[in-house]
Amino acid sequence: MADVNEPAINEAYLEVRNDKSETNWLLLDYESDRSDKLKLTQTGTGGLSELKEVLDDSKASYAYVRVSYSNDKESTREKFILVVWIGPNCKVMRKAKISVHSADVKNVLRVYSIEVAAREKDDLSEDPIVVRLRKAGGASYDGV
């Protein structure tokens, strides 16, 4: 079981969800290789492209991201995604615990449209994620 009780995690979650805040992502990492306690590592305002820059190839992490996209000239949507990052150099024992720990994380980072399992930074390219969000939201104006 993952420990996701740090108050800063919930505060950052609420900040990312706040329409008036520029903060649009948060990152959770394990305190150490031997710990199952998650801590808030970082927040940012640069969206998926900024998040990709800070992900560590040797870690497993969780991120919560507000993604904005346009359906047409008249409307913009904001949706939330949960990212489960397992870096290509992540240790085997850490990988083995991810599915169980993801459930604990989802109890705290509750509201999101899609979950993105990312093994490489390219898995967090914005265009394919927006396509998935459009499909999940039922509003696809591109015939996609």
Long-range contacts (C-beta under 8 A, 24 or more apart in sequence): 1-36, 1-100, 1-101, 1-104, 2-36, 2-37, 2-38, 2-97, 2-100, 2-101, 2-104, 2-105, 3-36, 3-37, 3-38, 3-104, 4-28, 4-38, 4-104, 4-105, 4-107, 4-108, 6-37, 6-38, 6-39, 6-40, 8-39, 8-40, 9-38, 9-39, 9-40, 9-108, 10-108, 12-40, 12-43, 13-64, 13-108, 13-109, 15-43, 16-43, 16-64, 16-65, 16-66, 16-80, 17-66, 17-80, 17-111, 19-78, 24-65, 24-66, 24-67, 24-68, 25-50, 25-51, 25-63, 25-64, 25-65, 25-66, 26-63, 26-64, 27-51, 27-54, 27-55, 27-61, 27-62, 27-63, 28-61, 28-62, 28-63, 28-105, 29-56, 29-59, 29-61, 30-59, 30-60, 30-94, 33-91, 33-94, 36-97, 36-101, 38-62, 38-101, 38-105, 47-126, 48-124, 48-125, 48-126, 48-129, 49-126, 51-83, 51-124, 52-121, 52-124, 55-85, 55-87, 55-118, 55-121, 55-124, 56-87, 57-87, 57-88, 57-89, 57-90, 58-87, 58-89, 58-90, 58-91, 59-85, 59-87, 59-90, 59-94, 60-84, 60-85, 60-86, 60-87, 60-90, 60-94, 60-95, 60-98, 61-85, 61-87, 62-102, 62-105, 62-109, 64-109, 64-112, 67-126, 67-129, 67-130, 67-133, 69-130, 69-133, 69-134, 71-134, 71-139, 71-141, 72-141, 77-133, 77-137, 77-139, 79-112, 79-113, 79-114, 79-133, 79-136, 79-137, 80-111, 80-112, 80-113, 81-112, 81-113, 81-114, 81-115, 81-116, 81-129, 81-133, 82-106, 82-109, 82-112, 82-114, 82-115, 82-116, 83-115, 83-116, 83-118, 83-124, 84-115, 84-116, 84-117, 84-118, 85-118, 86-117, 86-118, 86-119, 87-119, 88-119, 88-120, 113-137
